Structures are given as structure tokens and as C-alpha cells.
Amino acid sequence: TVRGGAIYNNQAVDGGAAVYSSLFDLLIESNTVTHLGGGTLYGDLSNCTVRANVAGQRGGGVFSPTLVVNSRIMENECLGNGGGAFLNYGVVCNTLFKDNVAGTNGGGVHGYYGAELRNCTLVDNEASVQGGGAFIEGNNNRVYNTIFWSNAAPSIANLGGSFAVSNSCSPDGLTN
């Protein structure tokens, strides 16, 4: 468990700032990995800012967290899927995804089996293929009370894939 402060400017194969950790009230910034989780790999985040991290394969900001609450995931980049986050059986609540970029799918979030977004805002994210805001695939994915705004991709600008959605909005609709 890490509380308070900043973790920045690290380089690793996976998990630039932390692996399997519970992180609270942190700035996680400018970390770079060749594979998974530019900022973090697995674990939980609460009231964190994850900014300007880079991953070569998945999860520019975070890869497969269990829980993310009251956080800001911004300006991260991934050459593959999930510019801001790559979720696999993870829950994200009350979190802002802004200005993240993915080289393939899911500029803000790429969800994969059991991903859940609750009370989130995804704005100004970009993907090179589809799902500028989020692209979610697999089974048991849920999106509740989430706003998608001004995201960009050649195919499916805001939200696309396979998911159950309720009380969420986007100016150009949600593609399921």
C-alpha cells in the first residue's frame, strides 16, 4: 500500500510505477513500459491522478486494475489497446478519462470480459481504429451512468462493443 506523494519517470517491462499495489492519493506520471500498464499493473487506485504514461502493448495508464475510484486518468498513450486503461474484470467508479490515445482500440478504455464503468466521464480520448471513448468486448461488461463526449476514432467515436448500458449518454449515441 502506498499513500500520498508521486511516482514518476520510471521505465520497466510491465507496471511502470507499481505492480499489485493499493494506491491512494498519488500522482503517477511519465512512466514508460514496453508491454503492459504504463502507470500501474493490477491492484487498486483511489483518488489518484495517472498522467502522461506510455505502454507498448496495453493500458497506457493502467492495466487490469481490480478497482479504480475517484481518480483522473489523463494524457496516457498506448501503442495497442487502452490508451487510458485496459480493464479485465475491473470496476471503475467516479473517474475521469481525458486526452488518452490508443494505437488500436479504446482510446479512454479498452474493456475485456467483466469490465464495469460507473459514474465516469470519458472526454477527448482518441483511438486509431475504434472506440475513441471506450471499446468493450467479451461477456459480462456493464456501463452505468457514464458520459461519453468528444471522443474520436475512424469507427465508433464514443462507445462500442459488447456491453449492457443504462443511464449513460453520448451526443452521437452508443453502439452496441
Secondary structure by P-SEA (a helix, b strand, c coil): cccccccccccccccccccccccccccccbbbbccccccccbbbbccccccbbbbcccccccccccccccccccbbbbccccccbbbccbbbccccccbbbbccccccbbbccbbbbcbbbbcbbbbccccccccccccbbbbcbbbbcccccccccccccccccccccccccccc
